[in-house]
């Protein structure tokens, strides 16, 4: 089965969790820490762990998607 790759995440799959986290970050318009990002994702009904939020933030930073 082919893997869905996206231009913004070279070599990475765009999972529903990643899509949601990027959307929350984009909509925030300001600084969010990992705990607040986690709370907002959980508030939207996401099945996500705090460690997943941290891993994705590290990846987003490495790919220069966030500062």
C-alpha positions as CSV (number, residue, x, y, z in Angstrom):
1,X,0.0,0.0,0.0
2,X,1.5,3.4,-0.9
3,X,2.3,5.8,1.8
4,X,0.7,9.3,1.6
5,X,3.5,11.8,1.7
6,X,3.0,15.6,1.7
7,X,5.2,18.4,0.5
8,X,5.3,20.0,3.9
9,X,6.4,16.8,5.6
10,X,9.1,15.3,3.3
11,X,9.4,11.5,4.0
12,X,6.6,11.6,6.6
13,X,3.0,10.6,6.5
14,X,0.3,13.2,7.1
15,X,-1.6,11.5,9.8
16,X,-4.9,12.8,11.1
17,X,-3.1,13.7,14.4
18,X,-0.4,15.7,12.6
19,X,-3.1,17.4,10.5
20,X,-5.0,18.4,13.6
21,X,-1.9,19.6,15.5
22,X,-0.8,21.7,12.5
23,X,-4.3,23.1,12.2
24,X,-4.4,24.0,15.9
25,X,-1.0,25.7,15.7
26,X,-2.1,27.6,12.6
27,X,-5.4,28.8,14.1
28,X,-3.7,29.8,17.4
29,X,-1.9,32.7,15.8
30,X,0.6,32.8,18.7
31,X,2.7,30.7,21.0
32,X,1.3,27.4,22.3
33,X,3.2,25.2,24.6
34,X,3.0,21.4,24.3
35,X,0.5,21.1,27.2
36,X,-1.9,23.7,25.7
37,X,-1.6,22.1,22.3
38,X,-2.5,18.7,23.9
39,X,-5.4,20.2,25.7
40,X,-6.8,21.8,22.6
41,X,-6.4,18.5,20.6
42,X,-8.1,16.5,23.4
43,X,-10.9,19.2,23.4
44,X,-11.5,18.4,19.7
45,X,-11.9,14.7,20.6
46,X,-8.5,13.6,19.4
47,X,-7.1,10.3,20.6
48,X,-3.6,11.5,21.2
49,X,-1.0,11.3,23.9
50,X,1.2,14.1,25.3
51,X,4.2,12.2,24.1
52,X,2.8,12.2,20.5
53,X,2.4,15.9,20.8
54,X,6.1,16.3,21.8
55,X,7.3,13.9,19.1
56,X,5.4,15.8,16.4
57,X,6.6,19.2,17.7
58,X,10.2,18.0,17.4
59,X,9.5,16.8,13.9
60,X,7.8,20.1,12.9
61,X,10.7,22.0,14.3
62,X,13.3,19.9,12.5
63,X,11.4,20.5,9.2
64,X,11.2,24.3,10.0
65,X,7.4,24.2,10.1
66,X,7.5,25.9,13.5
67,X,10.0,28.1,15.3
